[in-house]
Amino acid sequence: MTIYATTWCPFCRSLLDALSGTDIDYEVVDVDQDRDAAAWVESVNGGNRVVPTVRFSDGTHATNPPFAQVKAKYEELNA
């Protein structure tokens, strides 16, 4: 699972804080530092750089998802 985020985004911080207390494996990519990542985020969000955007291992994604949704999807994919 990849979480596309920024350092200044409060929604990103909230999601990352919730994930830090779990055994969920994830990678964080800062879209302010990675142009390709920013382009991908824009491509799945109608041209907007909306963060956090989460890409799951099955290729699906979620934009600004609540922690419960991320956890449920991770568990579904890793059952």
N, CA, C and O atoms as a MOPAC input file, in Angstrom:
PM7 MOZYME 1SCF
protein

 N      0.85400 1    -1.15800 1     0.00000 1
 C      0.00000 1     0.00000 1     0.00000 1
 C      0.90500 1     1.22700 1     0.00000 1
 O      1.89400 1     1.29900 1     0.73000 1
 N      0.53700 1     2.18300 1    -0.83700 1
 C      1.28700 1     3.43200 1    -0.92300 1
 C      0.36300 1     4.58500 1    -0.56600 1
 O     -0.75900 1     4.67800 1    -1.06300 1
 N      0.84500 1     5.45100 1     0.29400 1
 C      0.08700 1     6.63300 1     0.68300 1
 C      0.78800 1     7.84500 1     0.10500 1
 O      1.93500 1     8.13800 1     0.44500 1
 N      0.09000 1     8.54200 1    -0.76900 1
 C      0.60700 1     9.76700 1    -1.37100 1
 C      0.15400 1    10.90800 1    -0.47600 1
 O     -1.03800 1    11.08200 1    -0.22500 1
 N      1.11700 1    11.68100 1     0.00100 1
 C      0.83900 1    12.67400 1     1.02900 1
 C      1.74700 1    13.88400 1     0.85800 1
 O      2.55600 1    13.95100 1    -0.06800 1
 N      1.59500 1    14.83700 1     1.77300 1
 C      2.51400 1    15.96800 1     1.89400 1
 C      2.81700 1    16.14700 1     3.37900 1
 O      2.11800 1    15.60700 1     4.23600 1
 N      3.84900 1    16.89700 1     3.66500 1
 C      4.22100 1    17.12600 1     5.06100 1
 C      3.29500 1    18.12100 1     5.75100 1
 O      3.20100 1    18.13000 1     6.97900 1
 N      2.61300 1    18.95700 1     4.97600 1
 C      1.79600 1    20.02800 1     5.54600 1
 C      0.30700 1    19.68200 1     5.65500 1
 O     -0.47000 1    20.48700 1     6.16800 1
 N     -0.09600 1    18.52100 1     5.18900 1
 C     -1.51300 1    18.14600 1     5.11900 1
 C     -2.00500 1    17.54200 1     6.43600 1
 O     -1.50300 1    16.49900 1     6.85600 1
 N     -2.98100 1    18.18000 1     7.09500 1
 C     -3.47500 1    17.63100 1     8.36300 1
 C     -4.21300 1    16.30200 1     8.19400 1
 O     -4.18400 1    15.46600 1     9.09700 1
 N     -4.87000 1    16.09700 1     7.05600 1
 C     -5.57300 1    14.83400 1     6.81400 1
 C     -4.56800 1    13.69600 1     6.63000 1
 O     -4.80200 1    12.57000 1     7.06900 1
 N     -3.45300 1    14.00400 1     5.98000 1
 C     -2.36900 1    13.02100 1     5.82500 1
 C     -1.81900 1    12.65100 1     7.18900 1
 O     -1.66100 1    11.47000 1     7.49700 1
 N     -1.52800 1    13.64000 1     8.00100 1
 C     -0.96900 1    13.39900 1     9.33200 1
 C     -1.91500 1    12.54100 1    10.16100 1
 O     -1.47200 1    11.62800 1    10.85900 1
 N     -3.19900 1    12.82200 1    10.09300 1
 C     -4.18200 1    12.05200 1    10.85000 1
 C     -4.17700 1    10.58500 1    10.42700 1
 O     -4.17400 1     9.69300 1    11.27600 1
 N     -4.17700 1    10.33300 1     9.12100 1
 C     -4.16500 1     8.95800 1     8.62400 1
 C     -2.86600 1     8.25800 1     9.00700 1
 O     -2.89000 1     7.11300 1     9.45800 1
 N     -1.74800 1     8.92700 1     8.83400 1
 C     -0.45300 1     8.32900 1     9.16000 1
 C     -0.31500 1     8.06300 1    10.66300 1
 O      0.26600 1     7.05500 1    11.06400 1
 N     -0.84100 1     8.95100 1    11.47800 1
 C     -0.81200 1     8.73200 1    12.92400 1
 C     -1.61600 1     7.48800 1    13.29600 1
 O     -1.18400 1     6.69400 1    14.13100 1
 N     -2.78300 1     7.31900 1    12.67800 1
 C     -3.61400 1     6.14400 1    12.95200 1
 C     -2.91500 1     4.86500 1    12.49800 1
 O     -2.96600 1     3.84900 1    13.19200 1
 N     -2.27000 1     4.91300 1    11.34700 1
 C     -1.58400 1     3.73100 1    10.81900 1
 C     -0.35000 1     3.36300 1    11.63600 1
 O      0.01800 1     2.19100 1    11.70900 1
 N      0.28000 1     4.34100 1    12.24000 1
 C      1.53400 1     4.07700 1    12.95600 1
 C      1.34500 1     3.13100 1    14.13700 1
 O      2.30400 1     2.49700 1    14.57700 1
 N      0.15300 1     3.02900 1    14.64400 1
 C     -0.11300 1     2.13700 1    15.76300 1
 C     -0.57500 1     0.75500 1    15.35000 1
 O     -1.10900 1     0.00800 1    16.17000 1
 N     -0.37500 1     0.40400 1    14.08500 1
 C     -0.84000 1    -0.88400 1    13.56600 1
 C      0.32800 1    -1.66900 1    12.97500 1
 O      1.46100 1    -1.19000 1    12.92900 1
 N      0.02500 1    -2.88000 1    12.52600 1
 C      1.03500 1    -3.68400 1    11.83000 1
 C      0.83300 1    -3.63300 1    10.31500 1
 O      1.34600 1    -4.48500 1     9.59000 1
 N      0.09400 1    -2.64400 1     9.84500 1
 C     -0.16100 1    -2.47400 1     8.41500 1
 C      1.10800 1    -1.96900 1     7.73000 1
 O      1.70800 1    -0.98100 1     8.15500 1
 N      1.50400 1    -2.66300 1     6.66700 1
 C      2.67600 1    -2.25300 1     5.88900 1
 C      2.27100 1    -1.19500 1     4.87400 1
 O      1.29600 1    -1.36700 1     4.14200 1
 N      3.01900 1    -0.10600 1     4.83300 1
 C      2.73400 1     0.95300 1     3.86800 1
 C      3.99700 1     1.74900 1     3.59300 1
 O      4.95400 1     1.74500 1     4.36700 1
 N      3.95600 1     2.43000 1     2.45600 1
 C      5.03100 1     3.33600 1     2.04500 1
 C      4.40700 1     4.71400 1     1.89600 1
 O      3.27100 1     4.83300 1     1.43800 1
 N      5.13100 1     5.74400 1     2.27400 1
 C      4.65400 1     7.11700 1     2.11400 1
 C      5.47900 1     7.79100 1     1.02800 1
 O      6.70800 1     7.73500 1     1.04100 1
 N      4.78600 1     8.43200 1     0.08300 1
 C      5.45000 1     9.18100 1    -0.97700 1
 C      4.98100 1    10.63000 1    -0.88600 1
 O      3.78100 1    10.90500 1    -0.92300 1
 N      5.92300 1    11.54300 1    -0.76900 1
 C      5.62800 1    12.97500 1    -0.68000 1
 C      5.46100 1    13.53000 1    -2.09400 1
 O      6.42800 1    13.60700 1    -2.85300 1
 N      4.24500 1    13.91200 1    -2.44200 1
 C      3.98100 1    14.39400 1    -3.80100 1
 C      4.60500 1    15.76000 1    -4.06700 1
 O      4.70600 1    16.17400 1    -5.22200 1
 N      5.02300 1    16.46300 1    -3.02400 1
 C      5.74300 1    17.71800 1    -3.23100 1
 C      7.18200 1    17.45600 1    -3.67500 1
 O      7.82900 1    18.34300 1    -4.23100 1
 N      7.68300 1    16.25200 1    -3.43500 1
 C      9.06100 1    15.89500 1    -3.77000 1
 C      9.17700 1    14.95800 1    -4.96900 1
 O     10.27000 1    14.78000 1    -5.50500 1
 N      8.08000 1    14.36300 1    -5.39300 1
 C      8.10400 1    13.34500 1    -6.44800 1
 C      7.11100 1    13.72100 1    -7.54800 1
 O      5.90300 1    13.54900 1    -7.38900 1
 N      7.62500 1    14.22800 1    -8.64900 1
 C      6.75500 1    14.69800 1    -9.74300 1
 C      5.90800 1    13.58900 1   -10.34500 1
 O      4.73600 1    13.79700 1   -10.66000 1
 N      6.50300 1    12.40500 1   -10.50600 1
 C      5.74700 1    11.28600 1   -11.07500 1
 C      4.59300 1    10.89100 1   -10.15900 1
 O      3.49200 1    10.60300 1   -10.62800 1
 N      4.84600 1    10.88100 1    -8.87300 1
 C      3.79400 1    10.56100 1    -7.90700 1
 C      2.69600 1    11.61900 1    -7.94800 1
 O      1.51000 1    11.29100 1    -7.91600 1
 N      3.09100 1    12.87900 1    -8.01800 1
 C      2.11200 1    13.96400 1    -8.09400 1
 C      1.26300 1    13.83100 1    -9.34900 1
 O      0.05300 1    14.05100 1    -9.30700 1
 N      1.88700 1    13.47400 1   -10.46000 1
 C      1.15100 1    13.30200 1   -11.71700 1
 C      0.15300 1    12.15600 1   -11.60000 1
 O     -0.96800 1    12.25700 1   -12.09800 1
 N      0.55100 1    11.06800 1   -10.94600 1
 C     -0.37400 1     9.94200 1   -10.77300 1
 C     -1.55900 1    10.36200 1    -9.91200 1
 O     -2.70400 1    10.06500 1   -10.25300 1
 N     -1.30000 1    11.05000 1    -8.80200 1
 C     -2.38100 1    11.51100 1    -7.92400 1
 C     -3.34400 1    12.39800 1    -8.70700 1
 O     -4.56100 1    12.25000 1    -8.59200 1
 N     -2.80900 1    13.30600 1    -9.49300 1
 C     -3.65800 1    14.17700 1   -10.30600 1
 C     -4.46300 1    13.37000 1   -11.31600 1
 O     -5.62100 1    13.69200 1   -11.58300 1
 N     -3.86400 1    12.32400 1   -11.88200 1
 C     -4.54700 1    11.52700 1   -12.91000 1
 C     -5.75100 1    10.76900 1   -12.36300 1
 O     -6.69200 1    10.49200 1   -13.10800 1
 N     -5.73800 1    10.43100 1   -11.08400 1
 C     -6.86300 1     9.68600 1   -10.50900 1
 C     -7.82500 1    10.58100 1    -9.73300 1
 O     -8.81600 1    10.10300 1    -9.18100 1
 N     -7.53100 1    11.87500 1    -9.69400 1
 C     -8.37000 1    12.81500 1    -8.95000 1
 C     -8.81900 1    13.99000 1    -9.80900 1
 O     -8.86600 1    15.12900 1    -9.34400 1
 N     -9.14600 1    13.70500 1   -11.05800 1
 C     -9.69700 1    14.73400 1   -11.93000 1
 C     -8.78000 1    15.91300 1   -12.16000 1
 O     -9.25300 1    17.03500 1   -12.34400 1
 N     -7.47200 1    15.68300 1   -12.15400 1
 C     -6.51100 1    16.75000 1   -12.38300 1
 C     -6.10400 1    17.50400 1   -11.13000 1
 O     -5.30800 1    18.44100 1   -11.19500 1
 N     -6.64800 1    17.09900 1    -9.99100 1
 C     -6.33600 1    17.76300 1    -8.72400 1
 C     -5.34800 1    16.94100 1    -7.90600 1
 O     -5.39500 1    15.71100 1    -7.91200 1
 N     -4.47300 1    17.61700 1    -7.21800 1
 C     -3.49300 1    16.95100 1    -6.35400 1
 C     -4.09900 1    16.84100 1    -4.95300 1
 O     -3.79200 1    17.63200 1    -4.06200 1
 N     -4.96100 1    15.84400 1    -4.78500 1
 C     -5.66500 1    15.64200 1    -3.52100 1
 C     -4.90600 1    14.61500 1    -2.68300 1
 O     -4.62500 1    13.50700 1    -3.14100 1
 N     -4.58200 1    14.99500 1    -1.46000 1
 C     -3.89800 1    14.08200 1    -0.54700 1
 C     -4.64600 1    14.03900 1     0.77700 1
 O     -5.25800 1    15.03100 1     1.17400 1
 N     -4.60500 1    12.91400 1     1.45600 1
 C     -3.92300 1    11.70000 1     1.05200 1
 C     -4.71200 1    10.93500 1    -0.01200 1
 O     -5.94200 1    10.89300 1     0.00300 1
 N     -3.97400 1    10.34400 1    -0.91700 1
 C     -4.52900 1     9.37400 1    -1.85000 1
 C     -3.78000 1     8.07800 1    -1.59200 1
 O     -2.55100 1     8.06000 1    -1.52700 1
 N     -4.53100 1     6.99900 1    -1.44600 1
 C     -3.94800 1     5.70400 1    -1.10800 1
 C     -4.10500 1     4.76600 1    -2.29500 1
 O     -5.19800 1     4.61500 1    -2.84100 1
 N     -2.98600 1     4.12800 1    -2.69200 1
 C     -3.03400 1     3.10100 1    -3.73600 1
 C     -2.80700 1     1.75500 1    -3.05300 1
 O     -1.81300 1     1.54500 1    -2.35800 1
 N     -3.75800 1     0.85400 1    -3.27100 1
 C     -3.70200 1    -0.46300 1    -2.65000 1
 C     -2.98900 1    -1.45000 1    -3.56500 1
 O     -2.78400 1    -1.18000 1    -4.74800 1
 N     -2.61800 1    -2.58700 1    -3.00800 1
 C     -1.83300 1    -3.58000 1    -3.74800 1
 C     -2.57200 1    -4.16400 1    -4.94200 1
 O     -1.93900 1    -4.72500 1    -5.83600 1
 N     -3.89500 1    -4.04800 1    -4.97800 1
 C     -4.65600 1    -4.55100 1    -6.12700 1
 C     -4.81700 1    -3.50300 1    -7.22300 1
 O     -5.48800 1    -3.74900 1    -8.22500 1
 N     -4.20000 1    -2.32700 1    -7.03600 1
 C     -4.25400 1    -1.27400 1    -8.04200 1
 C     -5.37600 1    -0.27500 1    -7.85000 1
 O     -5.40500 1     0.75500 1    -8.52400 1
 N     -6.30600 1    -0.55800 1    -6.93800 1
 C     -7.37300 1     0.39800 1    -6.66700 1
 C     -6.82000 1     1.52400 1    -5.79400 1
 O     -5.72600 1     1.42600 1    -5.23700 1
 N     -7.60200 1     2.58800 1    -5.69300 1
 C     -7.15800 1     3.71600 1    -4.87700 1
 C     -8.33600 1     4.33200 1    -4.13700 1
 O     -9.49600 1     4.08200 1    -4.46400 1
 N     -8.01600 1     5.13500 1    -3.13900 1
 C     -9.02400 1     5.87100 1    -2.38100 1
 C     -8.46100 1     7.25500 1    -2.08900 1
 O     -7.28600 1     7.40900 1    -1.75300 1
 N     -9.31900 1     8.25100 1    -2.22400 1
 C     -8.91800 1     9.63100 1    -1.98900 1
 C     -9.43700 1    10.09800 1    -0.64000 1
 O    -10.63500 1    10.03300 1    -0.36300 1
 N     -8.52400 1    10.56600 1     0.19200 1
 C     -8.82900 1    11.05700 1     1.53700 1
 C     -9.71600 1    10.07600 1     2.31200 1
 O    -10.74800 1    10.46300 1     2.86100 1
 N     -9.30700 1     8.81100 1     2.35000 1
 C    -10.14300 1     7.81500 1     3.02100 1
 C     -9.98400 1     7.87300 1     4.53700 1
 O     -8.92400 1     8.24200 1     5.04300 1
 N    -11.04300 1     7.50700 1     5.25600 1
 C    -10.89200 1     7.38600 1     6.70300 1
 C    -10.04300 1     6.15800 1     7.03200 1
 O     -9.95800 1     5.22400 1     6.23400 1
 N     -9.42500 1     6.16500 1     8.19500 1
 C     -8.57800 1     5.05300 1     8.62100 1
 C     -9.32300 1     3.71800 1     8.54300 1
 O     -8.75600 1     2.72300 1     8.09100 1
 N    -10.57400 1     3.68600 1     8.97400 1
 C    -11.33800 1     2.43400 1     8.97700 1
 C    -11.43200 1     1.83100 1     7.57600 1
 O    -11.35900 1     0.61100 1     7.42500 1
 N    -11.59100 1     2.66000 1     6.56400 1
 C    -11.66500 1     2.17800 1     5.18400 1
 C    -10.32200 1     1.60400 1     4.74100 1
 O    -10.27200 1     0.55500 1     4.09800 1
 N     -9.24800 1     2.28500 1     5.08100 1
 C     -7.90900 1     1.81400 1     4.71700 1
 C     -7.62400 1     0.48200 1     5.40400 1
 O     -7.12400 1    -0.45000 1     4.77400 1
 N     -7.93500 1     0.39500 1     6.66800 1
 C     -7.70600 1    -0.83300 1     7.43900 1
 C     -8.51600 1    -1.98800 1     6.86600 1
 O     -7.99000 1    -3.08800 1     6.69500 1
 N     -9.79100 1    -1.75100 1     6.56900 1
 C    -10.65200 1    -2.80400 1     6.02600 1
 C    -10.14100 1    -3.29900 1     4.67900 1
 O    -10.12400 1    -4.50500 1     4.43000 1
 N     -9.73100 1    -2.39500 1     3.81700 1
 C     -9.22100 1    -2.78400 1     2.49900 1
 C     -7.91600 1    -3.55600 1     2.64300 1
 O     -7.71300 1    -4.55800 1     1.95800 1
 N     -7.04200 1    -3.10800 1     3.51300 1
 C     -5.77900 1    -3.81400 1     3.74800 1
 C     -6.05400 1    -5.23500 1     4.23900 1
 O     -5.44300 1    -6.18900 1     3.75700 1
 N     -6.96200 1    -5.37300 1     5.18600 1
 C     -7.29700 1    -6.70100 1     5.72000 1
 C     -7.91800 1    -7.58500 1     4.64800 1
 O     -7.62800 1    -8.77900 1     4.58300 1
 N     -8.76800 1    -7.00900 1     3.80900 1
 C     -9.37900 1    -7.75900 1     2.70600 1
 C     -8.30200 1    -8.29600 1     1.76400 1
 O     -8.36300 1    -9.45100 1     1.34200 1
 N     -7.33500 1    -7.47100 1     1.44100 1
 C     -6.29700 1    -7.86100 1     0.48700 1
 C     -5.24100 1    -8.78000 1     1.09300 1
 O     -4.51600 1    -9.45800 1     0.36500 1
 N     -5.15400 1    -8.80600 1     2.39800 1
 C     -4.12400 1    -9.61000 1     3.05800 1
 C     -4.70600 1   -10.72900 1     3.91500 1
 O     -4.06400 1   -11.21100 1     4.84900 1
 N     -5.92300 1   -11.13100 1     3.58500 1
 C     -6.58700 1   -12.20500 1     4.35600 1
 C     -6.00000 1   -13.56100 1     4.02500 1
 O     -6.43400 1   -14.57200 1     4.57600 1

